[in-house]
Amino acid sequence: MFRKITNCAVLANKSNLKCLFQKFSNTVPDSLIESTSTCSQINEQKSLSVTAQILALKKENYDTSVSKKNTEVSDSVLEKPRRTKVSDLSKYLRPGAVTSLYINKSDSLQELLKLGVKFYEIEKNPEAITFILSLKFEDYRDHILFLKDLKVSTEKIGEIITKNPFLLREHLDDLRVRINYLQFKKFTDDMIVRIVEINAMWLSHSTSDIDKRLGFFQRNLFLTGDQVRQLAAKSPKLVTWPLAKVKVNIFALKEEMGFSKEELQKIVLDKPKLLRMDQNKILRTFTYLHTTMKIPLEWIVEMPDILTCRQKRLMQRHLFLEKLNRAQYNPKEPKYIALTNLVYGTDSEFSTEIAKSSVEVFNAFLKTL
């Protein structure tokens, strides 16, 4: 009896569960169940696909970076070494370092060293030092003999090559023609030696160029032949100076300062350096001399050195003399002080010998300005 009741209870529970399941199934559409299942499968497939793509990209990037590193290694280590130009080296090494790399193995450089050539100066020009290092002694031996035949001293030969190393690539025939031209124009041997020693660039100018330049000075300064030779020998650098700058200074002396043709001649022949100076500096000095100090043009013509003085230095020394009642520049009056005394000498020499004071008093005066 008890077993029958139990079995009936179990059957009843199963029947209830079956009914409950059927009831639940009836409340949810079959299409929704199928759709949910399908979406789940699609999302799972998409997730797997994205994961696969990410892994593929990572692998590709890794392969690329490894390949790039291998390429860099091959480029930097396995490629053939490049040749470095001397002109590139000289930018990064201390002065004289480039030459020191070669001098022990080069007879040519050793011979130039004996002449006193300053390689550290030449190295400032990469093209020049490259040219010098390419020379053999035989390439320039005759150039040295040529300069010796002109009576140029050994010391000066070294200076000439230092200032103009490209003189060694000039053809000897051209150099001889340029010397013959000066001789034809009645320059003495002493004049020629002085020109070559002072202006190392002169012999690098063609004969026609030098002839035009000498003609320029003769026309613009109204010079005679003797005066042209005098000017060229006294200031060889002026002859090869940029003529445009020379013209500006000639104009300033004639038109802005008011010197006559004869006065211009005398000023330039006495102090040719003025034609190579900065025009504005000369004008500032002249304005202070002529306007503030009341110095007439005639006195300046007699002592053109005063125009080479810096305006500030001139002002300081003039005001100090003025304070001491010693600013007397007229040569016809007592206690005369030459204008050149304001140009030359140290502050100590000026204070004691010219101003008749002391450098301490002068320095104290300068602090009041």
Buried (B, 14 or more C-beta within 10 A) or exposed (E): EEEEEEEEEEEEEEEEEEEEEEEEEEEEEEEEEEEEEEEEEEEEEEEEEEEEEEEEEEEEEEEEEEEEEEEEEEEEEEEEEEEEEBBEBBEEEEBBBBBEEBBEEBEBBEBBBEBBBBBBBBBEBBEBBBBBBEBEBEEBEEBBEBBEEBEBEEEBBBBBBBBBBBBBEBEEEEBEEBBEBBEEBEBEEEBBBBBBBBBBBBBBBEBEEBEEBBEBBBEBBEBEEEBBBBBBBBBBBBBBBEBEBBEBBBEBBBEEBEBEEEBBBBBBBBBBBBBBBEBEBBBBBBEBBBEEBEBEBEBBBBBBBBBBBEBEBBBBBBBBBEBBEBBEBEEEEEEEBBBBBBBEBEBEEBBBEBBEBEBEBBEEBEEEE
